[in-house]
Amino acid sequence: MYNAHLLDHKVLLNPVREEAIYANPIQNRYEKLTGAYLGIAIATNIEQQIRYTVNTLTDLDLSFSEILSQLEDKQVTELNVNSFFELEKEHIYLVSNFFEDLDSIAKSLNIIKHPSDKVSQESLEFLDELLATYIDTISLFNTGFDYYSQKQDTDDFLCLQIKSIVDIYYTLVASIDAYLGGKLEDLVLMAQETSLFNIYYQRNFIEAAKQIHLSGDEFAHLPLVDIEITRQWDVYRLIQNVINGKLTFKIALEKVQKIQEKSLQAYNKAFNQEFA
């Protein structure tokens, strides 16, 4: 169900744009990996995207605590937010809920990095319960998720950030479902989808921030996009080394964390140069 949803929209953050879908060779290379280690690619893709989203939401000139205090007054009908995007109460509750979920999300991603036959039954049960929780989240904040049915297209920056949280929950549900199901084709699909999501987030982020339109050829060579693609390839090669016996799984997990941190440092530096 959820994989089909993601396939329907392919370019998750902007499904209505009429253009060819950007493809990087890494998305085909995922098909060459064994299912046992595809979880590393999926989890690190989601993990890094969450870091991008959290950093952006934190940097936005919005006091979410102040906005939430407005929501406590049942007489309030409009929220004091400077945005062309019509922000509704459910959107703010969604952002608040997302920040509250970060610890459980991190725990779930750490589990997914391991082969499913190597994790405890307790961990599998935790993922199963979390899957149900996130499905409930999607249902609870339905106003925040109705972009898909409306096929709403907007360049509003705040709208993009809300949509990125929407997509993160969908990818979490689909990824946990694929991990628990253990089917190779589903794991490959989620590695591809999370890869594509991260790349398109960078494209849409730059477009929304600078109010410009970028073609596939143009955005593929932007520093922020290049850093994310390089990170994905570094993780892919590390997984290959595990499969080929050049690295133990334990050492690989240590190295993948260094890849993530090094990439984030490079990303933050490029971000500051781009938007200083």
MINUMI-417004 format. One record per residue (C-alpha): residue number from 1; x, y, z; residue in three letters. Coordinates in steps of 0.001 Angstrom, whole numbers, plus 500000, padded with zeros to 6 digits. Layout:
BEGIN
NUM	X	Y	Z	ALA .
...
//
This chain:
BEGIN
1	500000	500000	500000	MET .
2	502597	502547	501060	TYR .
3	505143	501516	498438	ASN .
4	502431	502002	495826	ALA .
5	501771	505456	497255	HIS .
6	505418	506422	496891	LEU .
7	505565	505063	493363	LEU .
8	502499	507090	492405	ASP .
9	504340	510279	493280	HIS .
10	507954	509390	492480	LYS .
11	509113	512984	492875	VAL .
12	507744	513068	496361	LEU .
13	507954	516742	497191	LEU .
14	506640	518059	493891	ASN .
15	504441	515472	492136	PRO .
16	502745	517873	489731	VAL .
17	505783	519115	487825	ARG .
18	505834	517929	484216	GLU .
19	509423	516863	483651	GLU .
20	511558	513770	483383	ALA .
21	512473	512271	486742	ILE .
22	516096	512810	487668	TYR .
23	518015	509561	487876	ALA .
24	521445	508847	489291	ASN .
25	523242	505557	488512	PRO .
26	523287	504731	492226	ILE .
27	519560	504024	492093	GLN .
28	520198	501107	489711	ASN .
29	523229	499956	491692	ARG .
30	521048	499285	494727	TYR .
31	519679	496312	492788	GLU .
32	523127	494704	493037	LYS .
33	523173	494735	496849	LEU .
34	521931	491891	499019	THR .
35	518796	492444	501063	GLY .
36	520634	491923	504354	ALA .
37	522541	495196	503984	TYR .
38	520134	497391	502033	LEU .
39	518858	498590	505395	GLY .
40	522086	500574	505815	ILE .
41	521363	502550	502646	ALA .
42	517708	503096	503558	ILE .
43	518390	504123	507162	ALA .
44	521275	506470	506340	THR .
45	519253	508164	503596	ASN .
46	516350	508821	505974	ILE .
47	518706	509758	508807	GLU .
48	520463	512394	506714	GLN .
49	517211	513798	505341	GLN .
50	515904	514205	508878	ILE .
51	519041	516163	509744	ARG .
52	518465	518484	506785	TYR .
53	514838	519036	507760	THR .
54	515506	519509	511479	VAL .
55	518320	521989	510815	ASN .
56	516113	523998	508472	THR .
57	513146	524060	510836	LEU .
58	515439	525087	513679	THR .
59	516940	527903	511587	ASP .
60	513563	529247	510463	LEU .
61	512560	532483	512126	ASP .
62	509541	530866	513747	LEU .
63	508864	530462	517435	SER .
64	506991	527178	517504	PHE .
65	506567	527417	521275	SER .
66	504882	530797	520795	GLU .
67	502695	529419	518015	ILE .
68	501744	526410	520131	LEU .
69	500760	528747	522957	SER .
70	498360	530435	520530	GLN .
71	496751	527082	519873	LEU .
72	495862	526732	523548	GLU .
73	493449	529634	523113	ASP .
74	490403	528055	521495	LYS .
75	489254	531497	520374	GLN .
76	492244	531840	518035	VAL .
77	491202	531301	514433	THR .
78	494321	532586	512663	GLU .
79	497952	531879	513434	LEU .
80	500458	534715	513543	ASN .
81	502917	533396	510968	VAL .
82	504437	535359	508113	ASN .
83	503820	532984	505207	SER .
84	501893	532932	501952	PHE .
85	501153	529307	502776	PHE .
86	497956	528919	504808	GLU .
87	499290	527330	507970	LEU .
88	496700	525362	509910	GLU .
89	496747	524057	513479	LYS .
90	497315	520489	512316	GLU .
91	500528	521539	510571	HIS .
92	502008	522975	513759	ILE .
93	500955	519929	515770	TYR .
94	502588	517798	513076	LEU .
95	505897	519666	513429	VAL .
96	505703	519396	517223	SER .
97	504886	515681	517005	ASN .
98	507805	515154	514610	PHE .
99	510297	516650	517071	PHE .
100	508849	514500	519858	GLU .
101	509278	511404	517655	ASP .
102	512962	512008	516840	LEU .
103	514290	509647	519535	ASP .
104	512029	506765	518499	SER .
105	512829	507444	514839	ILE .
106	516567	507306	515577	ALA .
107	516113	504003	517434	LYS .
108	514150	502532	514518	SER .
109	516804	503582	511987	LEU .
110	519579	502039	514083	ASN .
111	517659	498755	514033	ILE .
112	517067	498920	510271	ILE .
113	520821	499259	509682	LYS .
114	521213	495674	510916	HIS .
115	520221	492521	508990	PRO .
116	516745	491561	510208	SER .
117	517869	488040	511157	ASP .
118	520495	489520	513498	LYS .
119	518229	491728	515613	VAL .
120	516286	490678	518689	SER .
121	512613	489788	518720	GLN .
122	512127	492759	521022	GLU .
123	513538	495076	518338	SER .
124	511260	493618	515682	LEU .
125	508259	494075	517962	GLU .
126	509335	497674	518595	PHE .
127	509372	498328	514842	LEU .
128	505989	496679	514432	ASP .
129	504488	498877	517143	GLU .
130	506167	501951	515686	LEU .
131	504746	501130	512268	LEU .
132	501244	501215	513737	ALA .
133	502037	504469	515558	THR .
134	503235	506228	512411	TYR .
135	500229	505007	510445	ILE .
136	498083	506573	513171	ASP .
137	500133	509768	512860	THR .
138	499371	509933	509152	ILE .
139	495671	509516	509899	SER .
140	495670	511942	512834	LEU .
141	497277	514812	510964	PHE .
142	495308	514271	507782	ASN .
143	495201	517997	507027	THR .
144	498966	517939	506864	GLY .
145	498896	515033	504451	PHE .
146	496215	516204	502046	ASP .
147	498753	517705	499641	TYR .
148	498749	514427	497785	TYR .
149	495023	514403	497119	SER .
150	495009	518114	496310	GLN .
151	498192	517905	494235	LYS .
152	498953	521372	495484	GLN .
153	501982	523056	493938	ASP .
154	503544	526008	495704	THR .
155	506957	527589	496046	ASP .
156	506248	528689	499600	ASP .
157	509237	527751	501737	PHE .
158	507264	526833	504845	LEU .
159	504981	524606	502780	CYS .
160	508054	522719	501539	LEU .
161	509193	522029	505092	GLN .
162	505773	520736	506134	ILE .
163	505705	518524	503045	LYS .
164	509156	517164	503856	SER .
165	507883	515985	507256	ILE .
166	504879	514417	505541	VAL .
167	507199	512496	503235	ASP .
168	509501	511451	506059	ILE .
169	506584	509761	507831	TYR .
170	505538	508038	504613	TYR .
171	509072	506811	503927	THR .
172	509405	505616	507527	LEU .
173	506191	503609	507239	VAL .
174	507172	502145	503878	ALA .
175	510752	501413	504983	SER .
176	509791	499718	508254	ILE .
177	507167	497704	506382	ASP .
178	509755	496637	503787	ALA .
179	512297	495749	506475	TYR .
180	509833	493605	508417	LEU .
181	508572	491988	505209	GLY .
182	512099	491134	504087	GLY .
183	511337	491077	500345	LYS .
184	514360	492098	498279	LEU .
185	512330	494060	495727	GLU .
186	510712	496154	498478	ASP .
187	514060	496909	500111	LEU .
188	515569	497911	496760	VAL .
189	512569	500142	496089	LEU .
190	512940	501941	499414	MET .
191	516672	502456	498905	ALA .
192	515836	504025	495537	GLN .
193	512950	506112	496876	GLU .
194	514871	507501	499848	THR .
195	517808	508315	497573	SER .
196	515522	510176	495187	LEU .
197	513718	511948	498019	PHE .
198	516952	513400	499431	ASN .
199	518109	514650	496038	ILE .
200	514801	516281	495175	TYR .
201	514549	517874	498598	TYR .
202	517789	519740	497852	GLN .
203	516468	520853	494466	ARG .
204	513168	522078	495884	ASN .
205	514869	523664	498898	PHE .
206	517083	525813	496669	ILE .
207	514189	526671	494357	GLU .
208	511958	527728	497242	ALA .
209	514701	529717	498961	ALA .
210	515846	531533	495818	LYS .
211	512544	531589	493917	GLN .
212	514072	530040	490806	ILE .
213	513376	527030	488584	HIS .
214	516134	524455	488048	LEU .
215	516247	521825	485334	SER .
216	517633	518358	486032	GLY .
217	520970	519226	484427	ASP .
218	521247	522424	486447	GLU .
219	520497	521092	489913	PHE .
220	522542	517903	489544	ALA .
221	525770	519917	489782	HIS .
222	524847	522208	492666	LEU .
223	527163	521863	495714	PRO .
224	524406	520813	498148	LEU .
225	523111	518181	495741	VAL .
226	526622	516980	494889	ASP .
227	527459	516522	498583	ILE .
228	524332	514405	499115	GLU .
229	524981	512253	496035	ILE .
230	528622	511756	497094	THR .
231	527445	510647	500544	ARG .
232	525100	508082	499012	GLN .
233	527923	506654	496878	TRP .
234	530281	506483	499876	ASP .
235	527678	504488	501822	VAL .
236	527066	502240	498806	TYR .
237	530775	501430	498443	ARG .
238	531001	500706	502156	LEU .
239	528119	498215	501876	ILE .
240	529904	496592	498936	GLN .
241	533012	496136	501076	ASN .
242	530938	494368	503742	VAL .
243	529399	492054	501146	ILE .
244	532832	491313	499641	ASN .
245	534297	490517	503057	GLY .
246	536665	493496	503113	LYS .
247	534976	494969	506183	LEU .
248	533278	493467	509194	THR .
249	529758	494682	509842	PHE .
250	530771	496256	513159	LYS .
251	533543	498319	511567	ILE .
252	531221	499235	508713	ALA .
253	528712	500760	511142	LEU .
254	531495	502844	512689	GLU .
255	532652	504008	509265	LYS .
256	529154	504803	508041	VAL .
257	528659	507114	511011	GLN .
258	531856	508951	510060	LYS .
259	530588	509256	506477	ILE .
260	527349	510758	507754	GLN .
261	529097	513265	510015	GLU .
262	531707	514274	507425	LYS .
263	529008	514779	504810	SER .
264	526898	516875	507177	LEU .
265	529887	519099	507974	GLN .
266	530533	519626	504258	ALA .
267	526839	520262	503705	TYR .
268	526626	522866	506477	ASN .
269	529708	524645	505122	LYS .
270	528301	524718	501579	ALA .
271	524909	525790	502922	PHE .
272	526415	528749	504778	ASN .
273	528330	529796	501663	GLN .
274	525211	529484	499505	GLU .
275	522882	531389	501822	PHE .
276	525237	533650	503789	ALA .
//
